[in-house]
Amino acid sequence: MSSTRGGRSALSGQTALITGAGSAEGIGFACARELHAAGVRVVITSTTDRIHARARELDASGEAVLSFVADLTVETEVQRLVDSVLSRLGRIDILVNNAGMTQTGRPTEFKPLIETSFAEWQNQIAITLHTAFRMTRAVLPGMAAQKYGRIVNITSVTGPLVSNSGSSAYGAAKAAMDGMMRAVAIETGRDGITINGVAPGWIATGSSTESEKIAALHTPLGRAGTPDEAAASPGCRRRQHPTGKESFLRFSFALARISTLRQTHNSFAN
């Protein structure tokens, strides 16, 4: 996620806020590790107290990494989180919108659209799309005032590029994140703010289902990607231009999904 100049990270000394970082096996925590190693002041958040254990894993002293419990589907909690970071550290230079798909203690089922209730649809949109909207909107005033900001949305190939059965709401949310990203890029570019997306394919995380683990074996590499690979992707490393751009991480994973979908279609056609 970072680049170096003369042995020193170009991001060193900046402050990064990473959402959805509660899982030790997740992309959010991998991003936090990458940024912390680059000398960035890291702030991590999730919906449960396990986020404090993640902070201790990064910094045993408990001083260099801040952790907050917050439900980002609640607008007042989002603002309280951002205000707390600003009061403690003075600025937010980097936002990584990783929260989404699932939320601890909030059941999420992936069903065909015809079986999905409106409440279930709203739940997925709330935890995947609305969290990114609220966080982005909350940090923009400070970034605009300091004439600098880097926002990275962790999206997916699901929605913008391909899909799976049962992923209608999730795919819609991730595709909508791309639309929001492009509009924000136009609106904030002159304020020194860039916003880009990283769209992973099959990544092995704590929330991976058995079917996803099996599907990953059929990618060209024969395995899923890792959270650390997602965190180290070029899309996460950008400091300057471009803005409003999506980086499809391990595009071959998406090709494998397309191949699987075609095979499924052919089996029905025959």
TORLO-451169 format. One line per field, with one value per residue: residue in three letters; residue number from 1; y, x, z of N, C-alpha, C in turn. Coordinates in steps of 0.02 Angstrom, whole numbers, plus 32768, in hexadecimal, padded with zeros to 4 digits. Atoms other than C-alpha are relative to their C-alpha. Example, Ala and Ser with C-alpha at 12.3 -4.5 7.8 and 13.67 -1.06 7.14 Angstrom:
<kekes>
rest [ala	ser]
nr [1	2]
n_north [7FC5	7FC5]
n_east [802D	7FD6]
n_up [8000	7FFD]
ca_north [7F1F	7FCB]
ca_east [8267	82AC]
ca_up [8186	8165]
c_north [803C	8037]
c_east [802D	7FD9]
c_up [8000	8025]
</kekes>
This chain:
<kekes>
rest [met	ser	ser	thr	arg	gly	gly	arg	ser	ala	leu	ser	gly	gln	thr	ala	leu	ile	thr	gly	ala	gly	ser	ala	glu	gly	ile	gly	phe	ala	cys	ala	arg	glu	leu	his	ala	ala	gly	val	arg	val	val	ile	thr	ser	thr	thr	asp	arg	ile	his	ala	arg	ala	arg	glu	leu	asp	ala	ser	gly	glu	ala	val	leu	ser	phe	val	ala	asp	leu	thr	val	glu	thr	glu	val	gln	arg	leu	val	asp	ser	val	leu	ser	arg	leu	gly	arg	ile	asp	ile	leu	val	asn	asn	ala	gly	met	thr	gln	thr	gly	arg	pro	thr	glu	phe	lys	pro	leu	ile	glu	thr	ser	phe	ala	glu	trp	gln	asn	gln	ile	ala	ile	thr	leu	his	thr	ala	phe	arg	met	thr	arg	ala	val	leu	pro	gly	met	ala	ala	gln	lys	tyr	gly	arg	ile	val	asn	ile	thr	ser	val	thr	gly	pro	leu	val	ser	asn	ser	gly	ser	ser	ala	tyr	gly	ala	ala	lys	ala	ala	met	asp	gly	met	met	arg	ala	val	ala	ile	glu	thr	gly	arg	asp	gly	ile	thr	ile	asn	gly	val	ala	pro	gly	trp	ile	ala	thr	gly	ser	ser	thr	glu	ser	glu	lys	ile	ala	ala	leu	his	thr	pro	leu	gly	arg	ala	gly	thr	pro	asp	glu	ala	ala	ala	ser	pro	gly	cys	arg	arg	arg	gln	his	pro	thr	gly	lys	glu	ser	phe	leu	arg	phe	ser	phe	ala	leu	ala	arg	ile	ser	thr	leu	arg	gln	thr	his	asn	ser	phe	ala	asn]
nr [1	2	3	4	5	6	7	8	9	10	11	12	13	14	15	16	17	18	19	20	21	22	23	24	25	26	27	28	29	30	31	32	33	34	35	36	37	38	39	40	41	42	43	44	45	46	47	48	49	50	51	52	53	54	55	56	57	58	59	60	61	62	63	64	65	66	67	68	69	70	71	72	73	74	75	76	77	78	79	80	81	82	83	84	85	86	87	88	89	90	91	92	93	94	95	96	97	98	99	100	101	102	103	104	105	106	107	108	109	110	111	112	113	114	115	116	117	118	119	120	121	122	123	124	125	126	127	128	129	130	131	132	133	134	135	136	137	138	139	140	141	142	143	144	145	146	147	148	149	150	151	152	153	154	155	156	157	158	159	160	161	162	163	164	165	166	167	168	169	170	171	172	173	174	175	176	177	178	179	180	181	182	183	184	185	186	187	188	189	190	191	192	193	194	195	196	197	198	199	200	201	202	203	204	205	206	207	208	209	210	211	212	213	214	215	216	217	218	219	220	221	222	223	224	225	226	227	228	229	230	231	232	233	234	235	236	237	238	239	240	241	242	243	244	245	246	247	248	249	250	251	252	253	254	255	256	257	258	259	260	261	262	263	264	265	266	267	268	269	270]
n_north [7FC4	7FC5	7FFE	7FE5	7FD3	7FFD	802C	7FE8	8002	7FBF	7FF4	7FFD	7FC7	7FF2	8023	8028	801F	803C	801E	8048	801D	802A	8045	8009	801E	7FD8	7FCF	7FC2	8005	8003	7FBB	7FE0	8018	7FE2	7FB9	7FF9	800E	7FC8	7FC6	7FDA	8004	8029	8004	8036	8003	8036	7FFC	8025	7FF3	8023	7FD0	7FED	8035	7FF3	7FC7	8018	8028	7FD1	7FD8	801A	7FC9	7FE2	7FB8	7FEC	8013	7FF4	802D	7FE9	8029	7FD5	801C	7FCD	7FF8	7FCD	7FC1	7FDE	8023	7FED	7FBD	8004	801F	7FCF	7FCA	801A	8004	7FBC	7FE2	8022	7FFE	7FC1	8004	8041	7FFA	803B	8028	803F	8019	8049	801F	8014	8044	801E	7FDB	802B	7FF8	7FE9	8036	7FEE	803A	7FF2	8025	7FE6	7FC2	800F	8016	7FCC	7FCF	7FBB	7FF3	801F	7FD6	7FC2	8010	8006	7FBE	7FD7	8010	7FFE	7FC0	7FC5	7FF4	7FDC	7FBC	7FD8	7FF3	7FD2	7FBE	7FE6	7FEC	7FD1	7FBA	7FF9	8009	7FC4	7FC9	8009	8006	8042	803A	803D	802F	8040	802C	8047	8015	8047	800D	8010	7FC3	7FD8	8028	8041	800C	8044	8009	7FEB	7FC4	7FC6	7FC5	7FF3	7FE7	7FBD	7FD3	7FF7	7FD9	7FBB	7FE1	7FE6	7FC4	7FCC	7FF0	7FD5	7FBE	7FDF	7FEE	7FC2	7FCB	7FEF	8001	7FC0	7FF7	802B	8040	8035	8039	8037	803F	803E	8033	8043	803A	8030	7FF2	802C	7FDA	8024	8006	8029	803B	803D	7FFF	7FD1	8022	8032	7FDC	7FE2	8033	8003	7FC5	8011	800E	803A	7FED	7FBD	7FCF	7FF6	7FBA	7FD9	7FEF	7FCA	7FC3	7FEA	7FF5	7FBC	7FD2	7FE9	7FDC	7FC0	7FC2	7FC7	8012	7FE3	8002	801C	803B	8042	8031	8044	8029	8046	8003	8046	801C	7FEE	802B	8042	7FFB	7FFE	8044	8029	7FED	801A	8048	800B	7FF0	8035	803D	7FF7	7FFD	8044]
n_east [8029	7FD5	7FC3	7FC9	7FD1	7FC4	8007	8035	8041	801B	803B	7FEC	8018	8045	8031	802E	8039	8013	803D	8006	7FBE	8005	7FEC	7FB7	7FF2	8022	7FDC	7FF8	7FC7	7FC4	7FF1	7FE6	7FBB	7FD6	7FF8	7FDA	7FBA	7FE7	7FF8	803E	8026	8039	803D	8028	8042	802E	803D	7FF9	7FC4	7FC5	7FD6	7FCA	7FCE	7FDA	7FD3	7FC8	7FD5	7FD7	7FD6	800B	7FFF	8042	7FF9	7FF7	803B	803F	8036	8043	803A	8034	802D	7FFF	8042	8021	7FDF	7FE2	7FC3	7FCE	7FE8	7FDC	7FC0	7FD6	7FF0	7FD0	7FBE	7FE8	7FEE	7FC3	7FC7	7FFF	800F	8007	7FE4	8012	803A	8009	8044	8000	803A	8035	8014	801C	7FF4	8007	803E	8035	8005	8004	800A	7FF9	8036	8016	8027	8047	8009	7FE4	8030	7FE8	7FD7	7FBF	7FE0	7FEB	7FC9	7FC1	7FF0	7FED	7FBE	7FCC	7FFF	800C	7FC6	7FCD	801B	7FFD	7FBA	7FE3	801D	7FE9	7FB9	7FF2	7FF4	7FBC	7FD1	8004	7FE1	7FB7	7FEE	7FE0	8024	7FFD	8035	7FFD	8039	7FF7	803E	7FFF	8012	8047	8028	7FE6	7FE6	8022	802C	800F	8043	8005	7FD8	801F	7FFA	7FB9	7FE6	801B	7FDD	7FBB	8002	8012	7FC4	7FD9	8021	7FF3	7FB9	7FF2	801D	7FD7	7FC1	800C	8013	7FCC	7FBC	7FDF	7FEE	7FC7	8019	800C	8027	7FF8	801A	7FDC	8034	7FE4	8026	8002	7FD0	800D	8008	8026	8046	8006	802B	7FE3	8006	7FCE	7FBF	7FFC	7FFC	7FBD	7FD2	8008	7FE2	7FC2	7FCA	8012	8009	801A	7FCE	7FFC	800B	7FC3	7FF8	8030	7FE7	7FC4	8010	7FF0	8037	7FFB	7FC1	8000	7FFC	8011	8031	8040	8036	803C	7FEC	8008	7FCC	8019	7FCA	8002	8037	800B	8034	803F	8007	8015	8046	8024	7FFE	802D	8044	800E	8009	8042	8032	7FFF	801E	8048	8014	7FFD]
n_up [8000	7FFC	8027	7FD8	801F	7FD8	7FC8	7FD4	8020	8014	7FD7	7FBA	7FDA	800E	7FD6	8027	7FDE	8024	7FE6	800A	7FF2	7FC4	800C	8006	8042	8032	8028	7FD9	7FD2	8029	8013	7FC4	7FF8	8035	7FF2	7FC2	8011	8028	7FD5	7FFD	7FC1	8014	7FD8	801A	7FE1	8011	7FD7	7FC1	7FD8	801A	8021	7FD1	8005	803F	7FF4	7FD8	802C	8026	7FD3	7FBC	7FD0	8000	800A	8047	8027	7FDD	8014	7FEB	8010	801E	8032	8034	801E	7FD6	8013	7FC6	7FED	8032	7FF1	7FC1	8010	8023	7FD1	7FCF	8020	800C	7FC0	7FE6	802D	8023	8047	8020	8043	8029	7FEB	8023	7FF6	8008	7FE0	802E	800E	7FC3	7FC3	7FC6	7FDA	802D	8030	8047	802B	8047	8020	8041	7FF9	7FF7	7FBA	7FD4	7FE7	8005	7FC4	800C	8032	7FDE	7FD2	8025	8019	7FC6	7FE5	8034	8024	7FD7	7FD4	8028	800B	7FC3	7FEE	8031	7FF4	7FBF	8001	8036	7FEB	7FE6	8037	802B	7FDC	8000	8046	800B	7FE7	8029	7FEE	8024	7FF5	800F	801F	8013	8045	7FFE	8008	8038	8037	8004	7FC6	7FED	7FE5	7FBB	7FF4	8020	7FD6	7FF7	803F	800B	7FD2	8016	803E	7FED	7FE4	8038	8017	7FCF	8005	803A	7FF4	7FCD	8020	8025	7FD2	7FCF	801C	7FFA	7FB9	7FF1	7FE7	8031	7FE8	802E	7FE8	800A	8009	7FFD	8014	7FC8	7FCB	7FC7	7FC2	7FCD	8013	803C	7FFA	801C	8049	8019	7FFA	8036	8040	8006	801A	8049	801E	8022	7FD0	7FD7	7FBA	7FF4	7FEC	7FB8	7FEC	8007	8046	800D	7FE0	8023	8047	8018	7FF3	7FBB	7FF7	8023	7FD9	8029	8032	8016	7FD0	801E	8027	7FE0	800F	7FF7	7FE4	8017	8030	8014	7FD5	8020	803B	7FE8	7FF1	803E	801B	7FD8	8012	8042	7FF9	7FE2	8033	8033	7FE5	8004	8047	801B]
ca_north [8000	8073	80A7	80D9	8164	8156	80C8	812E	8115	81A4	8191	8196	8207	820C	81D1	8145	810B	8059	8014	7F5E	7F2D	7EBA	7E13	7DD9	7D82	7E12	7E91	7F23	7EE6	7EBC	7F70	7FAA	7F3E	7F81	8036	8021	7FD5	806D	80E3	811C	8146	80C2	80CA	802E	800F	7F81	7F5D	7EF3	7EFB	7E86	7F22	7F49	7EA0	7ECC	7F71	7F16	7E9F	7F34	7F92	7F3E	7FE5	801D	80CB	80C9	807C	80B9	8047	8072	800C	8059	8023	8080	8062	80E2	8195	81D9	8152	817C	8233	8209	8199	821E	82A6	8237	8217	82CF	8301	8282	828F	8332	82F3	8260	824F	81A2	8147	8090	805F	7FA4	7F85	7F24	7E7F	7E39	7E81	7E23	7E06	7E3A	7DA0	7DAC	7D2C	7D25	7CF0	7CFA	7DA0	7D50	7D0F	7DB0	7E1C	7ED9	7EDC	7E64	7ECE	7F6B	7F15	7EEC	7F99	7FE6	7F87	7F8B	802C	80A1	8086	80BF	8154	818C	817A	81D1	8262	8272	8280	82F0	8398	837D	833E	83D3	844C	8402	83F4	833E	8297	81E5	8177	80C0	805A	7F9E	7F67	7EC3	7E78	7E3F	7EC4	7F33	7EA1	7DF9	7DAD	7D0F	7CC7	7D16	7DB2	7E2C	7EA2	7E93	7EAB	7F41	7F8F	7F74	7FB7	804F	806F	8084	8101	8164	815D	81AB	8238	825F	825E	82E7	834A	8349	833D	83F7	83E8	8371	82D9	8237	81A6	80FD	804B	7FA2	7F12	7E6A	7DC5	7D28	7D59	7CDE	7D36	7D02	7D1C	7CAC	7C27	7B72	7B8C	7C21	7BBB	7B33	7BB0	7BFF	7B5A	7B70	7C18	7C1B	7C1F	7B93	7BF4	7C8C	7D2D	7D63	7DFF	7E36	7E2E	7E9A	7F17	7F20	7F3A	7FCF	801A	8027	8074	810C	81B3	8225	820F	81C1	81D7	8184	80E5	802F	7FB1	7EFF	7E96	7DEC	7E02	7D4A	7D24	7D81	7D1F	7C80	7CBB	7CE1	7C35	7BE4	7C46	7C12	7B5B	7B67	7BB9	7B32	7AA8	7AF2	7B0F	7A5A]
ca_east [8000	8095	812A	81D6	824E	8300	82CF	8244	818D	813E	80A7	8109	80BB	8011	7F73	7F09	7E5D	7E32	7D82	7D50	7DF6	7DB6	7DDF	7E93	7E83	7E30	7E64	7E46	7EC2	7F3E	7F32	7F4F	7FEC	802F	8012	8055	80F5	8104	8107	8053	7FF0	7F68	7EB6	7E4C	7D95	7D16	7C6F	7CB4	7D37	7DA9	7DEA	7E4F	7EA6	7ED5	7F1F	7F89	7FC7	8006	804B	805D	807A	7FCB	800B	8030	7F8B	7EDE	7E46	7D8D	7CEE	7C6B	7BD4	7BEA	7B36	7B09	7B2C	7B4C	7BCE	7C28	7C34	7C6A	7CF4	7D37	7D2C	7D8B	7E18	7E25	7E29	7EB2	7F1E	7EEC	7ECF	7E9C	7F06	7ED0	7E2A	7E1B	7D64	7D6C	7CD2	7C49	7BFB	7BE5	7BDB	7BF7	7B52	7AED	7AB4	7ACE	7A8B	7AB8	7A1B	79D8	7981	78D4	78EE	793A	78CB	78D7	791C	79A7	79CC	79D4	7A46	7AC9	7AC0	7AD0	7B6C	7BC6	7B95	7B52	7BE8	7C5D	7BEC	7BE2	7C9D	7CCE	7C58	7C95	7D4F	7D3E	7D2E	7DD3	7E2C	7DEC	7E27	7ED6	7ED6	7F09	7EB3	7EBF	7E25	7E2C	7D8D	7DA0	7D1C	7D11	7D0A	7C5C	7BE4	7C54	7C92	7C41	7BC7	7B8C	7AE4	7AAD	7B17	7A97	7A97	7B52	7B7B	7B09	7B5E	7C0D	7BE0	7B91	7C33	7C88	7C06	7C19	7CD7	7CD6	7C62	7CCA	7D68	7D1E	7CDC	7D7B	7E0F	7E34	7E40	7ED4	7E69	7E6F	7DF7	7E16	7DD8	7E2A	7DBE	7DFC	7DC6	7DD3	7E29	7E39	7DF4	7D9D	7CF5	7D1B	7C95	7CBB	7C7B	7CEF	7D83	7D5C	7D42	7DEC	7E40	7E04	7E59	7EF2	7F63	7F04	7EE9	7E95	7EF4	7F26	7EF5	7FAB	7FAD	7F11	7F5F	7FFE	7FA3	7FD1	7F24	7F46	7FF2	7FBE	7FF3	7FD1	7F6F	7F02	7E5E	7DB6	7E0B	7DE6	7E74	7E3B	7EAB	7ED5	7E67	7E82	7E10	7D86	7DA8	7D97	7CEE	7CB6	7CF0	7C90	7BF3	7C01	7C16	7B7B	7B19	7B51	7B1B	7A6D	7A69	7A95]
ca_up [8000	8013	7FAB	7FE9	7FC2	7FFE	8072	80C1	809C	803C	80AF	8151	81D3	8182	81DB	8194	81CA	8196	81AA	81B8	8207	8291	8240	8254	81AA	814E	80CC	8142	81C3	8139	80FD	81AF	81BC	8117	8147	81F7	81B1	813F	81D3	81C4	8261	8258	8299	8288	82A9	82AC	82FF	838E	8417	83B5	835F	83FC	83EE	8339	8375	83F7	8370	830D	83A2	844B	84A0	8471	8443	8388	834E	837F	837C	8386	838F	831B	82B8	8215	81E2	8269	8232	82E1	8301	825F	828D	833E	82F9	8282	8307	8382	8307	82DB	8392	83B9	831E	82CC	821B	81AE	8111	80D6	80DF	80B2	809D	80BB	8127	80D1	809A	814A	81F8	829B	82F5	825C	81FB	8140	80C5	800E	7FB2	7F01	7EE3	7EDC	7F8E	7FD3	8041	8035	80E7	80B4	801B	8086	8104	8081	8032	80E0	8116	806E	8014	8099	810C	8080	805A	810F	812F	808F	80AF	8163	8137	809E	80FA	8155	80B9	8054	80DA	80DC	801D	8025	8035	7FF6	7FF7	7FC7	7FB3	7FC2	7F46	7EE6	7E39	7E6F	7E31	7DC6	7D5B	7D81	7DFD	7E51	7E81	7F24	7F0D	7EC7	7F5C	7F7D	7EC5	7EBA	7F52	7F0F	7E62	7EB5	7F14	7E6B	7E32	7ED2	7EC1	7E14	7E47	7EE2	7E78	7E0B	7E9E	7F08	7E92	7E9B	7F58	7F4B	7F71	7F0F	7F20	7ED0	7EDE	7EF1	7EB2	7EF1	7EA8	7F12	7FB4	8045	80DF	817F	812A	8094	8079	804E	7F9D	7F88	7FC6	7F48	7EBA	7EDF	7EB3	7E00	7DE4	7D72	7E0B	7E5E	7EFE	7F48	7F61	800F	8071	8070	7FB2	7FAD	8025	7FBC	7F16	7EA9	7EC3	7F7E	7F62	7EFE	7F48	7EB5	7E14	7DD5	7E2F	7E13	7DD5	7DFD	7E0A	7DEC	7E5B	7E12	7D7B	7D54	7DE8	7D8F	7CF1	7D56	7D93	7CE2	7CAB	7D3A	7D0E	7C59	7C89	7CF6	7C69	7BEE	7C64	7C6A	7BAE	7B8E]
c_north [803F	7FFA	801F	802E	8005	7FD6	8015	8000	8046	8012	8008	8040	8013	7FD7	7FDD	7FE2	7FC6	7FE2	7FB5	7FDA	7FD0	7FBA	7FFC	7FE6	802B	8032	8040	7FFF	7FFA	8046	8026	7FEC	8022	804A	800C	7FF4	8038	803F	802D	7FF8	7FDF	8004	7FCA	7FFD	7FC1	8006	7FDE	8010	7FDD	8031	8016	7FCC	800A	8039	7FE9	7FD4	802C	8025	7FEC	8038	8022	804B	8014	7FF0	800D	7FD1	8019	7FCD	8030	7FD9	8035	8005	8035	8042	8023	7FDE	800F	8043	8001	7FE2	8033	8039	7FE9	7FFB	8046	8021	7FE3	800D	803E	7FFE	7FB7	8009	7FC9	7FDE	7FC2	7FE6	7FB5	7FDE	7FED	7FB5	7FDE	802C	7FD1	800F	8018	7FCD	8019	7FC0	8015	7FD2	8019	803B	7FF2	7FEC	8035	8032	8046	8011	7FE3	8027	803F	7FF4	7FFE	8043	802C	7FF1	8004	8044	803B	800E	8027	8048	802B	8011	8032	8047	801F	8019	8037	8049	800C	7FFA	803D	803B	7FFC	7FF8	7FC0	7FC9	7FC7	7FD0	7FC3	7FD7	7FB8	7FE7	7FB6	7FFB	7FEE	8040	8029	7FD6	7FBF	7FFA	7FB6	7FFC	8013	8041	803F	803F	8014	801D	8046	8033	800F	8028	8049	8024	801D	8040	803B	8018	8031	8046	8027	8015	8042	803A	8019	8004	8041	8011	7FD2	7FBC	7FCF	7FC8	7FCA	7FC0	7FC6	7FC8	7FBA	7FCC	7FD1	800F	7FD5	802A	7FD6	7FF7	7FD6	7FC3	7FC3	8000	802F	7FE1	7FCE	8023	801D	7FCE	7FFD	8040	7FEB	7FF1	7FC5	800F	8045	802F	8007	8049	802C	8013	8038	8042	801D	8010	8047	8033	801C	802C	8047	803B	803C	7FEC	7FB5	8002	7FE7	7FC1	7FC1	7FD3	7FBB	7FD3	7FB8	7FF6	7FB9	7FDE	800F	7FD6	7FBB	7FFF	7FFF	7FBB	7FD2	800E	7FE5	7FB4	7FEF	800C	7FC8	7FC1	8004	7FFD	7FBA	7FD3]
c_east [802B	803A	8036	802B	803C	7FFB	7FCA	7FBE	7FE8	7FC2	800F	7FE8	7FB9	7FD2	7FCE	7FCA	7FE7	7FC2	7FFE	8040	7FFF	8019	804B	8013	7FE5	802C	800B	803C	8042	8015	801E	8049	802F	800E	8029	804A	8020	8008	7FC3	7FE0	7FBD	7FC8	7FD4	7FBD	7FDB	7FC5	8006	8042	803F	802F	803A	8037	802A	8032	803D	802F	802E	8031	7FF1	7FFD	7FBB	8001	8000	7FC3	7FC2	7FCA	7FBE	7FCC	7FCA	7FD7	7FF7	7FBF	7FD8	8025	8021	8041	8039	801E	8028	8046	802F	8014	8034	8046	801D	8016	8040	803D	8003	7FEC	7FF5	8017	7FE7	7FC3	7FFE	7FBB	7FFF	7FC3	7FCC	7FF8	7FE0	8010	7FF3	7FC0	7FC6	7FFA	7FF8	7FFB	8006	7FD0	7FF4	7FD2	7FB7	7FF0	8016	7FC9	801E	802D	8046	8028	801C	803B	8043	8016	801A	8048	8038	8005	7FFA	8039	8036	7FEA	8008	8048	8020	7FE7	801B	8048	800E	800B	8048	8034	8000	8023	804C	801B	8027	7FD4	8006	7FCC	8005	7FC3	8013	7FBD	8004	7FF7	7FB6	7FD7	801B	8013	7FDC	7FD0	7FF8	7FB7	8000	8024	7FE0	8008	8049	801F	7FE8	8024	8047	8003	7FF0	803B	802B	7FE1	800B	8048	800E	7FE4	802A	8043	7FFA	7FF6	803A	8047	8026	8012	803A	7FEC	7FFA	7FD8	8003	7FE5	8030	7FCC	801F	7FD2	7FFB	8038	7FED	7FFE	7FD8	7FB7	7FF6	7FD4	8023	7FFD	8033	8046	800A	8009	8046	8033	7FFF	8017	8040	803A	7FF1	7FF7	7FDF	803A	7FFF	7FF0	803E	800C	7FD0	8019	803C	7FF3	8010	7FC9	8002	803E	7FFF	8003	7FE9	7FC8	8005	7FCE	7FC1	800D	7FF8	803A	7FE4	8039	7FF7	7FC4	7FF3	7FCB	7FBC	7FF4	7FEA	7FB7	7FD6	7FFE	7FD0	7FB8	7FED	7FF5	7FBC	7FC9	7FFC	7FE0	7FB5	7FE8	7FFF	7FCE]
c_up [8000	7FD0	802A	7FD6	802E	803F	8030	7FDB	7FF0	8029	804A	8022	7FF2	802E	7FD4	802C	7FD4	8020	7FF3	800D	803B	7FF7	7FF6	7FBB	7FC8	7FDB	8027	802E	7FDA	7FE9	803B	800D	7FCF	800F	803F	7FF3	7FD9	8029	8004	8045	7FEF	8033	7FE1	8025	7FE8	8030	8044	8022	7FE6	7FDD	802D	8001	7FC1	800B	8028	7FD7	7FD7	802C	8048	8034	8005	7FF3	7FB7	7FD5	802A	7FE5	801D	7FEC	7FE6	7FCF	7FCA	7FD9	8026	7FF6	803B	8015	7FCF	8011	8041	7FF5	7FE0	802F	8034	7FE3	7FF6	8041	801C	7FD4	7FD3	7FB7	7FEB	7FB8	7FD1	801F	7FD6	8012	7FF2	801E	7FCC	7FFC	803C	803C	803B	8027	7FD6	7FC8	7FB8	7FD7	7FB7	7FDA	7FB9	800A	800F	8048	8032	8015	7FF8	803C	7FF7	7FCD	8021	802F	7FDB	7FE4	803A	8016	7FCC	7FDE	802F	8031	7FDB	7FF4	803F	8013	7FD1	800C	8040	7FFE	7FCD	8017	8018	7FC9	7FD3	8021	7FFE	7FB8	7FF1	801C	7FCF	8019	7FD4	8013	7FEF	7FE5	7FEF	7FB5	7FFC	7FFF	7FC6	7FC3	7FF5	803A	800C	8016	804A	8010	7FE4	802A	800A	7FC1	7FF1	802C	7FE9	7FBF	8010	801F	7FC8	7FE4	802E	7FFB	7FC7	8009	8032	7FE3	7FDB	802F	802B	7FE5	800A	8049	8014	801A	7FC6	8021	7FCA	801F	7FF2	8000	8002	7FE1	803B	8031	803D	8040	8032	7FEE	7FC0	800D	7FE2	7FB4	7FE2	8003	7FC8	7FBD	7FF5	7FE4	7FB4	7FDE	7FDD	802F	802C	8049	8003	800D	804C	8011	7FF8	7FB7	7FEC	801B	7FDB	7FB7	7FEB	800F	8046	800A	7FE4	8031	7FD7	7FD0	7FF2	803A	7FDC	7FD8	802A	7FEC	800E	8013	7FEB	7FD1	7FEA	802B	7FE2	7FC2	8014	8011	7FC1	7FE1	8025	7FEE	7FBC	8001	801D	7FCD	7FCD	801A	7FFF	7FB8	7FE1	8022]
</kekes>
